[in-house]
Amino acid sequence: MSRDAHKHLGPMIFWSIAIAITAIACAALFYAAAGRVVNATAPETDDPNNHFRLLLAGIDADLAAGKLDEEQALAAKGELAREMLRAKGDGGKAPRAELSRGVLLTGLGAIAAMSFGLYAVIGNPDMPAMPLAERPEILAQNISLDDAIAQIEARLAEAPDDVRGWTVIAPAYVQSGRYGDAVNAYRQIMALSDANAQVQVDLAEALLLEAGGAGSSEAMDLLRSVAQSDPADARSRLYLAAESMRLEEYAVAAGYWQEAISLANGDEPWLAAAQQGLAVAEAEGVDAFAEQQAGMIQGMVSGLSERLGSEGGSIEEWTQLVQSYIVLGDLENAQIAYDSAVSAYPATFDRGELDALALGAGLVLNGDAQ
């Protein structure tokens, strides 16, 4: 079968199925509305009062069961009597309202015509199937950051005044390490909208990241402006404190650390670092905790060195000692420990990891045996 035949066969099959389903639905509706008695438990009676007797018996049953009191039962019976009188005045039997078959068929035909007409306008039977995994909303969940940035950039190239696009792409630039582009994006946001405190701090952050530790006077001006205008903004004070520490302005830094800490609720992820920063600032840049920790590490390394020197140890322990000296930046003692390890384990195949570690740190092999 040719490609054109396949092309025309698809819509034909679709319309055939659609017509068949519509016909079945219309037939079901026609049958249901034809006035037949379905699943009747008893044949209909010609006695026009039978229905009212049943209702009266129901009222008596509810009265006996306590569901109705005497007053409610009397009112219900009175209403039932009035209904009986109205029924007799209408000829004894109220006619059952039924739709003629002509009206019913006309209505069903109109429904079918409207359905097919609506689909003809908005439908497309030639459209290929779209599996769930290929739908745009699903693909968007699996798109990479770079692809997302590229798509937003393409839209911004066509609509550079789209502030929402700049708002979305700015933090994405920061996340991908494109700090210069992030600075430009935040500048666009500030130019196209009211520059609130958050945007100003975001721009300052991007400027500091772009500077790579060299600092930024523009960023400091933005942060000071936010800190002065918004007494509840903690981020600006944290950045000001950190930059003041870098500039060794410890008294200024301590003030900003204290302000930020006073704004904390107690569960902020930055709170511990701020408290430590305050302690260092108050000690004029001396990190007593770090020095204490370094002293503890140095003491453990010295103890390991003394034990290995007097008692010896495994090659793993010698490797740990050499590595500890390298981490502490004490390459002189690292070389001494490496020489002692080579003397204790002269066979090269015993020192594979140790030799690789020593070579990477620039140590030299001075052992007697190879």
C-alpha positions as CSV (number, residue, x, y, z in Angstrom):
1,M,0.0,0.0,0.0
2,S,1.3,3.4,-1.0
3,R,2.2,6.2,1.5
4,D,-0.7,8.3,0.2
5,A,-3.1,5.4,0.8
6,H,-1.8,5.1,4.4
7,K,-2.2,8.8,4.8
8,H,-5.9,8.7,3.9
9,L,-6.6,5.4,5.6
10,G,-5.9,6.8,9.1
11,P,-8.6,9.5,9.1
12,M,-11.1,7.1,7.5
13,I,-10.6,4.6,10.3
14,F,-10.9,7.3,12.9
15,W,-14.1,8.6,11.5
16,S,-15.6,5.1,11.1
17,I,-14.8,4.4,14.8
18,A,-16.2,7.8,15.9
19,I,-19.4,7.3,13.9
20,A,-19.9,3.8,15.3
21,I,-19.4,4.9,18.9
22,T,-21.8,7.9,18.4
23,A,-24.4,5.6,17.0
24,I,-24.1,3.2,19.9
25,A,-24.4,6.0,22.4
26,C,-27.4,7.5,20.6
27,A,-29.1,4.1,20.5
28,A,-28.6,3.6,24.2
29,L,-30.0,7.0,25.0
30,F,-33.0,6.4,22.7
31,Y,-33.7,3.0,24.4
32,A,-33.4,4.6,27.9
33,A,-35.7,7.4,27.1
34,A,-38.4,5.3,25.4
35,G,-40.5,5.0,28.5
36,R,-40.0,1.3,29.2
37,V,-40.3,-0.1,32.7
38,V,-37.0,-1.8,33.5
39,N,-36.5,-4.3,36.3
40,A,-40.1,-3.7,37.6
41,T,-40.8,-5.7,40.7
42,A,-44.6,-5.6,40.2
43,P,-46.9,-4.9,37.3
44,E,-48.4,-1.4,37.1
45,T,-52.0,-1.3,38.5
46,D,-54.9,0.6,37.1
47,D,-56.1,1.6,40.6
48,P,-55.3,5.3,40.8
49,N,-55.4,5.2,44.7
50,N,-52.9,2.4,45.1
51,H,-50.0,4.8,45.1
52,F,-51.6,7.0,47.8
53,R,-52.4,3.9,49.9
54,L,-48.7,3.0,49.9
55,L,-47.7,6.5,50.9
56,L,-50.3,6.5,53.8
57,A,-49.0,3.1,55.0
58,G,-45.5,4.6,54.9
59,I,-46.6,7.5,57.1
60,D,-48.2,5.1,59.6
61,A,-45.0,3.0,59.6
62,D,-42.8,6.0,60.4
63,L,-45.2,7.1,63.1
64,A,-45.0,3.6,64.7
65,A,-41.2,3.6,64.4
66,G,-40.9,6.9,66.1
67,K,-39.5,8.7,63.0
68,L,-42.5,11.1,63.0
69,D,-44.4,12.5,66.0
70,E,-48.2,12.8,66.0
71,E,-48.2,16.4,64.7
72,Q,-45.8,15.6,61.8
73,A,-47.8,12.5,60.8
74,L,-51.0,14.5,60.8
75,A,-49.5,17.2,58.6
76,A,-48.1,14.5,56.2
77,K,-51.5,12.9,55.9
78,G,-53.2,16.3,55.3
79,E,-50.7,17.0,52.4
80,L,-51.4,13.5,51.0
81,A,-55.1,14.1,51.1
82,R,-54.7,17.4,49.2
83,E,-52.6,15.5,46.6
84,M,-55.4,12.9,46.2
85,L,-57.9,15.7,45.5
86,R,-55.7,17.3,42.9
87,A,-55.2,13.9,41.2
88,K,-59.0,13.4,41.0
89,G,-59.5,16.9,39.6
90,D,-57.1,16.1,36.8
91,G,-59.0,13.0,35.7
92,G,-57.9,10.5,38.2
93,K,-54.5,9.7,36.7
94,A,-51.8,12.2,36.0
95,P,-50.5,11.7,32.4
96,R,-46.8,10.7,32.3
97,A,-44.8,13.2,30.4
98,E,-43.0,11.5,27.5
99,L,-41.0,12.8,24.6
100,S,-42.2,11.9,21.3
101,R,-39.8,9.7,19.2
102,G,-39.5,12.5,16.7
103,V,-38.4,15.0,19.2
104,L,-36.0,12.5,20.8
105,L,-34.4,11.6,17.4
106,T,-34.1,15.2,16.5
107,G,-32.3,15.9,19.8
108,L,-29.9,13.0,19.4
109,G,-29.2,14.0,15.8
110,A,-28.3,17.5,16.9
111,I,-26.0,16.2,19.6
112,A,-24.1,14.0,17.1
113,A,-23.9,16.9,14.6
114,M,-22.5,19.3,17.2
115,S,-20.0,16.7,18.3
116,F,-18.6,16.0,14.8
117,G,-18.8,19.7,13.9
118,L,-16.8,20.7,17.0
119,Y,-14.1,18.1,16.3
120,A,-13.9,19.2,12.7
121,V,-13.0,22.7,13.9
122,I,-10.6,21.9,16.8
123,G,-9.7,18.2,16.1
124,N,-6.9,16.8,14.0
125,P,-7.2,13.0,13.2
126,D,-3.9,13.3,11.2
127,M,-1.9,14.2,14.3
128,P,0.4,11.4,15.4
129,A,0.1,9.8,18.8
130,M,2.1,11.5,21.6
131,P,3.2,9.0,24.3
132,L,3.4,10.3,27.9
133,A,7.2,10.3,27.9
134,E,7.3,12.6,24.9
135,R,4.9,15.3,26.1
136,P,6.4,18.8,26.6
137,E,5.5,18.9,30.3
138,I,7.3,15.6,30.9
139,L,10.4,16.6,28.8
140,A,10.7,19.8,30.7
141,Q,11.3,17.8,33.9
142,N,14.3,16.1,32.2
143,I,15.9,19.1,30.5
144,S,19.4,20.0,31.5
145,L,20.3,23.3,33.0
146,D,22.3,24.3,30.0
147,D,19.5,23.5,27.6
148,A,17.0,25.4,29.8
149,I,19.3,28.4,29.8
150,A,19.6,28.2,26.0
151,Q,15.9,28.1,25.5
152,I,15.3,31.1,27.8
153,E,18.1,33.0,26.1
154,A,16.4,32.4,22.7
155,R,13.2,33.8,24.0
156,L,14.9,36.8,25.6
157,A,16.6,37.5,22.3
158,E,13.1,38.0,20.8
159,A,11.6,39.7,23.8
160,P,14.4,41.5,25.7
161,D,11.9,43.4,27.9
162,D,10.6,40.1,29.4
163,V,11.4,40.7,33.1
164,R,10.1,37.2,34.0
165,G,12.6,35.7,31.7
166,W,15.5,37.6,33.2
167,T,14.2,36.7,36.7
168,V,14.4,33.0,35.8
169,I,17.7,33.0,34.0
170,A,19.7,35.1,36.5
171,P,19.9,32.5,39.3
172,A,20.5,29.8,36.6
173,Y,23.5,31.7,35.5
174,V,24.8,31.8,39.1
175,Q,24.3,28.1,39.4
176,S,26.2,27.3,36.2
177,G,29.1,29.6,37.2
178,R,28.4,32.3,34.6
179,Y,28.7,35.2,37.0
180,G,29.2,37.9,34.4
181,D,26.0,36.9,32.7
182,A,24.2,36.8,36.0
183,V,25.4,40.4,36.8
184,N,23.9,41.5,33.4
185,A,20.7,39.6,34.1
186,Y,20.2,41.2,37.5
187,R,20.9,44.7,36.0
188,Q,18.2,44.0,33.4
189,I,15.7,43.1,36.2
190,M,16.6,46.3,38.0
191,A,16.1,48.4,34.8
192,L,12.8,46.8,33.9
193,S,11.2,46.7,37.4
194,D,11.3,48.2,40.8
195,A,14.5,47.1,42.4
196,N,13.6,45.5,45.7
197,A,16.1,44.5,48.4
198,Q,16.3,40.9,47.2
199,V,17.3,41.9,43.7
200,Q,19.9,44.3,44.9
201,V,21.5,41.7,47.2
202,D,21.4,39.1,44.4
203,L,23.2,41.6,42.1
204,A,25.8,42.2,44.9
205,E,26.3,38.5,45.3
206,A,26.9,38.1,41.6
207,L,29.4,41.0,41.6
208,L,31.3,39.4,44.5
209,L,31.4,36.0,42.8
210,E,32.5,37.6,39.5
211,A,35.3,39.4,41.4
212,G,36.6,36.0,42.6
213,G,37.7,37.2,46.1
214,A,39.0,40.6,45.1
215,G,35.9,42.4,46.4
216,S,33.6,44.9,44.7
217,S,33.0,48.5,45.7
218,E,29.7,48.4,43.8
219,A,28.6,45.3,45.7
220,M,29.4,46.9,49.0
221,D,27.4,50.1,48.1
222,L,24.4,48.0,47.2
223,L,24.7,45.9,50.4
224,R,25.0,49.0,52.6
225,S,22.0,50.6,50.9
226,V,19.9,47.5,51.6
227,A,21.0,47.2,55.2
228,Q,20.1,50.9,55.8
229,S,16.7,50.7,54.1
230,D,15.6,47.2,55.4
231,P,16.4,46.6,59.0
232,A,15.1,43.0,58.7
233,D,17.4,41.9,55.8
234,A,19.9,39.4,57.1
235,R,21.6,38.5,53.8
236,S,23.0,42.0,53.2
237,R,24.5,42.0,56.7
238,L,26.1,38.6,56.3
239,Y,27.8,39.6,53.1
240,L,28.9,42.9,54.6
241,A,30.3,41.1,57.6
242,A,32.2,38.6,55.4
243,E,33.7,41.4,53.2
244,S,34.6,43.4,56.3
245,M,36.5,40.3,57.6
246,R,38.3,40.0,54.3
247,L,39.4,43.7,54.6
248,E,40.4,43.0,58.2
249,E,37.9,45.6,59.5
250,Y,37.0,43.4,62.5
251,A,35.1,45.9,64.5
252,V,32.8,46.7,61.5
253,A,32.4,43.0,60.8
254,A,31.5,42.2,64.4
255,G,28.7,44.8,64.2
256,Y,27.3,43.2,61.1
257,W,27.6,39.7,62.5
258,Q,25.7,40.8,65.6
259,E,22.9,42.4,63.6
260,A,22.5,39.3,61.4
261,I,22.5,37.0,64.5
262,S,19.8,39.1,66.1
263,L,17.6,38.6,63.1
264,A,17.8,34.8,63.3
265,N,15.1,32.5,64.5
266,G,17.6,29.8,65.6
267,D,17.3,27.3,62.8
268,E,19.0,29.2,60.0
269,P,21.8,27.2,58.2
270,W,24.1,30.2,58.4
271,L,23.7,30.8,62.1
272,A,26.6,28.7,63.3
273,A,29.0,30.3,60.8
274,A,27.8,33.7,61.8
275,Q,28.5,33.0,65.5
276,Q,31.9,31.7,64.7
277,G,32.6,34.7,62.5
278,L,31.6,37.0,65.4
279,A,34.0,35.2,67.7
280,V,36.8,35.6,65.2
281,A,36.0,39.3,64.7
282,E,35.9,40.0,68.4
283,A,39.3,38.2,68.7
284,E,40.7,40.6,66.0
285,G,40.9,37.9,63.4
286,V,42.3,35.1,65.5
287,D,40.3,31.9,65.1
288,A,40.9,30.3,68.6
289,F,38.7,27.3,67.7
290,A,40.7,26.6,64.6
291,E,44.0,26.9,66.4
292,Q,42.7,24.6,69.1
293,Q,41.6,22.1,66.6
294,A,44.9,22.3,64.7
295,G,46.8,21.8,68.0
296,M,44.7,18.6,68.7
297,I,45.6,17.3,65.3
298,Q,49.2,18.1,65.7
299,G,49.2,16.3,69.1
300,M,47.7,13.1,67.5
301,V,50.2,13.1,64.7
302,S,53.1,13.6,67.1
303,G,51.9,10.7,69.2
304,L,51.6,8.4,66.1
305,S,55.1,9.4,65.0
306,E,56.6,8.6,68.4
307,R,54.9,5.2,68.6
308,L,55.9,4.2,65.1
309,G,59.5,5.4,65.8
310,S,59.8,3.4,68.9
311,E,57.6,0.4,68.3
312,G,57.2,0.3,64.5
313,G,53.9,-0.3,62.8
314,S,52.0,-1.4,59.7
315,I,52.6,0.1,56.3
316,E,49.0,1.5,56.6
317,E,50.0,3.4,59.8
318,W,53.2,4.8,58.1
319,T,51.1,5.9,55.2
320,Q,48.6,7.6,57.5
321,L,51.5,9.5,59.3
322,V,53.0,10.7,56.0
323,Q,49.6,11.8,54.7
324,S,48.9,13.7,58.0
325,Y,52.1,15.7,57.7
326,I,51.3,16.5,54.1
327,V,47.9,17.7,55.0
328,L,49.4,19.9,57.8
329,G,51.8,21.3,55.2
330,D,54.8,20.0,57.2
331,L,56.7,18.5,54.2
332,E,60.0,18.3,56.2
333,N,58.5,15.9,58.8
334,A,56.6,14.1,56.0
335,Q,60.0,13.4,54.3
336,I,61.5,12.1,57.6
337,A,58.5,9.8,58.1
338,Y,58.7,8.6,54.5
339,D,62.4,7.7,55.0
340,S,61.6,5.8,58.1
341,A,58.8,3.9,56.4
342,V,61.1,2.9,53.5
343,S,63.6,1.6,56.0
344,A,60.9,-0.4,57.8
345,Y,59.5,-1.7,54.5
346,P,62.3,-1.9,51.9
347,A,60.4,-4.0,49.4
348,T,58.8,-1.8,46.8
349,F,55.7,-3.9,46.3
350,D,54.9,-3.3,50.0
351,R,54.8,0.5,49.6
352,G,52.6,1.0,46.5
353,E,50.1,3.4,48.0
354,L,52.8,5.1,50.1
355,D,55.1,5.7,47.2
356,A,52.3,7.1,45.1
357,L,51.4,9.5,47.9
358,A,55.0,10.6,48.4
359,L,55.6,11.2,44.7
360,G,52.4,13.3,44.5
361,A,53.6,15.5,47.3
362,G,57.1,16.0,45.9
363,L,58.9,13.7,48.4
364,V,62.0,11.8,47.3
365,L,63.0,8.2,47.8
366,N,66.0,7.9,50.2
367,G,65.5,4.3,51.3
368,D,68.5,1.9,51.3
369,A,66.7,-0.9,49.5
370,Q,64.6,-0.8,46.4
